[in-house]
Amino acid sequence: MMQVSFNSKGYDCVDDGKYVLFSEDAKRNFLLNYVAKDLSPLSGMLEKYVSKGLNISTFELTGYVYDESDYAEIKELLTPIHPYYTHEFRDVLIKAIGDYFNDLRVYASYLNDTLDYVYDREWYTHRFKAITAPLLLATDSYLEDFYNTYEDKVAGKGHKSFDENFSFGTVNRPAQGFRTELTAQKCIKRMLFWILDISAPNICDLTISQRAQLYGKLYENGEDNRMVATKFLSFNHFPVLFRGDLDRTEEVEHLHKLEDIFDPLRKTDFYTAYDSNLPKNLDALNRAIEYVKTAPAEVAHENYRVNNLHQLLYLEILSMIQNSTKIKECKNCRAYFVVVTRKKEYCDRVAEGETKPCSEIGRSRSYAKAVKSDPLRNMYNQAYRLRYARHDRGSLTQSDFNDWCIEAKEKLDKVSDKELDKSEFEAWLKQ
């Protein structure tokens, strides 16, 4: 479980010891990179993992002894997708295994028309522990949680609503590994498209508020209802004392400064300006007043406890809506990016397999693609290169080359506006 504190620029994600695990800024790269990733291989990977120790048709154990190498493939795919997976990988994988095992049993019960039959706790425990062996700790409550949920599911309560941590498919749907993660990504993509994507056709002229209402009416009974997190309000930001990637000296000194200012006031009980204890602490109060006059302007912080990535991303989108954040699909890599102006067409990422960001190569790539798909423009491009070569060799003057370029562009525009016949333009280019 993590705690998240949101501000106007993004959020900090911390553990219970207030250690900053990761932070997100206004560019929202973690979120937008996450929705661009292909999670579909996870299903097959999990089935492969579980099948080593359990026959997924007969539910008999194979006797296979798991170790960390058995889930290395899953970890290699999952952890680069979002920092949450790096810090909560064990939790995510155990939940995925538990969901998958329960889905397998529920679907088998449905096929055999034995939905009212429940295997006993000993049968379930033996198998659950076997397939989670390299991950499960003695202090974990996963086994108890998943067995209770399974028991409810197959004991005739298959259509009830479950806790958001345990996402099951419908009773008559085959089991799918990592169903929760795949569903979460689908929901997040859907929210971004309907509410924040300014390039979305037909709805891009609506306000964010109008689009949010439209989305809510369309999907109010969908999977998004699982995204519930515990909220608590704070007038202090999480103390950024334990951030692994920074020198902590300055932060420790700042903490000591705050203690010097506020400790004298904390040790005295007074509540109003008329309290008898106030006069002797007036100097301390004045020091505190001077400090808050120069402190950051943000007053209240919305803090949450999140149990899964779905909750975190849902809250992040709500924060983006409140700050009127706009996103757009990059014309080169097709991934979302945050925009300040609608005119920007390319993101600043370096796409997979590239050496330069989309903002540097996107426009030339788009033009080359347009030329390739347009025979007329392709013909114009070839004619331009021929004349440029003549100019380069000195057989065509700079003045004549410039005149040709101007006339060629004018004629190309006229063809596009259907003011000039294509055959006439083609004949002119061949002169």
N, C-alpha and C positions, 0 to 999 in steps of 0.2 A: 504494500500500500504506500502511496506517495501523497505528499501535500503539494498543492499548487497555489501560487499567489499571482494574480493577474494585475497588470498595470496598463497604462495607456500604450506602451510600446510592445508588450508581449507578456511573458510570464517567467517565473523561476519555479523549477520543480525540485523539491527537497525531500529527504527522508526524515524519519522521526527524530533523528539527531540534529536536524537543521543543516545537514550537509547538502550543498547545492549539487544535484546530480547533473542537471543540464538546464540551459536557459534558451528561450526563444525570443527573437526580436521582431520588429515590424515587417521584415521580409517574409516571415512565415515559411522559411525554407523546409523545416522539418515536416510540416503538414503537407505542403504542396509536392515535395519529393515523394512522400509516402503514397499519395493517391496516384502518382505516376508509375509506381512499381507494379510488377506482375506477381501476384501472390498465388496464382493458380497451381504452381508446382507443389505447394505445401500439402495439398490433399494427398497426392500420391506418396510424398515423403513420409507422412504420418502413417498411412496404411502400411507402407513398407516396414516402418519401425515397429508398429504394434504386431504385425504378422510374424516377426521373428520370435516373439515369445508366446503368441496366442493364435490359434487357428480361428480366424474371424467368422468361420461358418459353423464350426462345432463348439467353439469356446473352450476347447481343451488346451491346456498349457503345453508348450513344446519342450520345456525344460531349458530353453536358451537363457544364458546368463548375460544380462546387459552390462555395458559399461559406457563411458562418456563418448566413445567413438561412434556409437550407434545413432546418436542424435547430432553428430557434428555437421552433417549435411544441412539439417534444418537450421542449426545455429548460424551457419555460414550464410544462408539466404536471409534469415530473419533479422539478425542484429544490425546490419548496415541500413536497414529500411527506415528505422526511427530510433532515437536514443532510448526511448522507453523499453524497447526490446532488449537493448544491451543490459539495462539494469534489472529488468524483471523477466529475463528469459526463462528461468526455472519456473516461475509462477505461471507464465503464459503456456509453456509446454505441458505442465501437469494438467492445467485446465483443458487444454486441447485434447490430451489423452483421455481425461475423464469424460468430456463431452462425447468423444468418438466412441468410447467403450459403451457408454449408456445408450447412445443412438443405435449402435449395433444390436444391443439386447432388446431395445424397444421395437426396432423394426423386425427382428426375428420373432418377437412375441406377436406382432401384428400379422406376420405371414402365417404363423401357426395358430392364429385365432386363440391365443392364450394370454390376452392382455391383462387378465385378472390374476395371473400367476407370477409370483415373485420368488426369485432364488434367494436363499437365506443369506444372512450376513457373512457367514463363514465362507460360503462359495464365492461371494462377491469379493470379500477381503483378500482371499488367496490370489485371485486373478488381478485385482487392482494393484496390489503390492508388487506382483511379479512384473507388470509392464511399466511401472513407475520406479522400479528399484534404484536406478542410478540418480534419481532426483528427489525422492521422498525423504523427509527428515522425521525423526521420532516425534517432534513437537508439532508437526503439521496436522491440520484438521481436514485436509482434502478428502481423505477416505470417508470420514463420517458424513461430510457434506454431500459428496457425490452419491453415496449409498442412499441417504435419505431422499435425495431428489429422484434417484432411480426407482426407489420403492414407491414414491408417490406416482411416478409416471406410469409404471406397469400395474399398479394396484387399482386401475380404473379411473385415475385422475389425469389422464393423458392430455386433456384440453385445458388444464388450468394454467395460469400465468406463473412463470418461474422467476426467481431472483435473477437480476441482470447478469450475475456472474456465471450463470449456467444456461447457455443458450442451446436449446434443442430444436431439431427440425420437427415437422409434424410427424405423427405416429406412422403414417403410411409412406414416408419418404426415406429412401435408402440413406444409410449413414455416409457422411462426408467429413473427412479430416479437416480440421481448422475451419469448420463452418462459421464459427463466431467471428474469426478474423476476416474471412471473405465477406461476410455480411456487413461487418463494420466498415470495411473499405468501400463497399457499394453504397452504403448509407451516406458516408462522408462525401463521396464524389457527387452524389445526388444533391446534397445540401449546397455544395459549392456551385453547382451548375444552376440550380433554380434561384439561388439568393444572391450570389456575389459575382458570378461570371458576366462581365459586361459585354462579352462577345457572343453570349447566348442568343440565338435567333428568336425573334418574335417577342421576347420578354425584356430585352436589354434596355428599353426606354422606360420601364416601370421603376419606381423608387425601390430602394432596398426594403422598406417597410411593406410596400405592396407585394413585392416578390416573396417576402417571408410569409405573408398571409396566404398567398397562392400556394406556396409549398405546404404550409400547415394544413390547408384544406385537402390537398391531394394525398398527404401521407400521415395524417394525424393518427391513424390506427396501424401504422407500419412498424418496422423494426426499430425506428428511432426512439420509440417509447421506452426502450431498454436503457437509454442513456441517462441515468440518474446518479448524481453524486451528492455527497453530504457537503453543505455549504456552511461556512462560519465567517463572520465579519471581524476584521481586525483593524485597529488604528495604528498598527505598527507593521512595517514590512518585515518579512523573515530576516533575521540577522544574517548577513552574508559573511559569516565568520569562517565557515568551512567550505571553501571552494577550491577544489583540487588543482585547478589550472592557474592559480594566481598566488603571488606572494602575499601571505596573510599579515605581514607586519603592520601595514597601514590600517587594516581592519581591526586588529587587536588594539592598536593605539586608540582608534575611534571608539571602540567599546569601553575602554578604560575612561575616556573622556566623558562618555555618557553616564557612567557609574558615578564619577565625581560630581556631575551636575545634578543627577536625579536621586541618588541614594539618600542624601539628607532629607529630601521631601518624602520619600517612601517610608522613612523610619518614623515619621510624625503623622498622627491622625488629625487631619483637619479637612473640612469639607466646604467651608464658605469663607468669604472675606472677613466675616465677623468672628471667626473662631479665635479663641484665646491663645491657641498655639501658633497662630500665623505670624505675629510681629517678630518673634525671635528667628523665624525662618524666612523673613522677607528677602534677605540677600540671596538665599538659595533659590527662591521663587523667581526673582528677577533674572538670575542666571539662566534658569530654565526657559523663561519667556524670551530672552535674547536668542537662545539656541533655536527655538521653534520658529522664530521670525526668519531665520536663514535656512531652515530645513526644506526639503522638497515639498512642492505644492500639493501633491496627492495626499488626501486625507484618509479615506477608508480604503482598505484593500479587500478584495473578494478572494477568500481562500477556500480551497476545497480539498477533500480527501477523495482520491480516485482509486478505483479497484482494477481498472483496465484501460487500455489505450483508447477504446471507443469513447469512454467518458471524457478523457482528457481532450480528445480532438473535438468532440461535441461542444465542450466548454470553450475551446479556442475559437470555434466558428461563431459562437455567441458573442465572444469578445470582439471578433472582427466585424460582426454586424453592428454592435454598439459603437464602434469606431469608424463605421462607414468604409471599411477596407474594400478595395476593388481588386478583382483578379481578372486575368485574361489568359487565353491559351496562346503559347508561343507558336508563331507560324513556322518555326524550324523544327523544334523537338516535340511540339504538341503538348508540352506540360504546362500547367498553370504557373503564373508568377504574379506578384503584387505590382500594381501599376499606380502611378501618380497621375499620369495623363493618358487619355484614351489613344493618343497617337502612337504610343510605343507598341511595336509589333513583336519584338524579340526579347527574350530574357537574357540574363547575364550568366547563366549556367554554362558549364562546359559539358555538353551532352556526351553520353557514353560512346567511345570510339572516336571522339573528336579531340583536337588539341587547342582549339580556340572557342571562346564563348559564342553562343548563338547570335548575340548582338553584333559580332564582327563578321560572321559568315552568312547570316540568315538572308540578308537582302540579295546578295549575289547568287545564293542557292535558289531563292525564289525566282529570280529573273531567269536563271538558266533553265529551271523547270518550266517556266512559262514559255520560253523560246522553244524548248523541245516539243511542247504540246501544241504550239501554234505554227503551222507551216509557213504562214505569211511572215511572221516575225522572225522565224528561223532564216527565211530567204533574205530578209532585210539585214540580219546579222551577218550573213555570209557576204553580202554585197559591201557592208561596212568594212569588214576585215580586208576584202580585196583592195578597196580604195585606200585604207589605212596603210597597207603594204606598199602600194604605189607611192603614197606620200612619204613613207619611210625611205624608199629608194631614191626619192627626188624626182620622180617622173610626174608627180602631181603637186602643184603648189599648195601652200598652206591656205591661201585665199580660196582656191577652187575646192579644196577638201572641206573647208568650213561651209561654203555655199551648198555643196552637195548634202552635207549632214542636215542643214536647216531644211532644205527642200524635201529630203527623204522623210524626215520626221513629220513634216506638214502633210505629206501624201499618206503616210501611215495612219495619221490621225483621221484623215478624210475617209480612208477605207473603213476604219473602225466606226465612224459616224455614218457610213453608207453613202457618203457624198462622192466616192470614187470607186469605180469598179475594180475588183481584185485583179482581173486579167490585165487591165491598163497599168496598174502599179507594178505587177510582175514584169511586164514588158519594159517598163521604164528602168527597173532595177538591173535588167540584163544589158542595157545600153553601154 
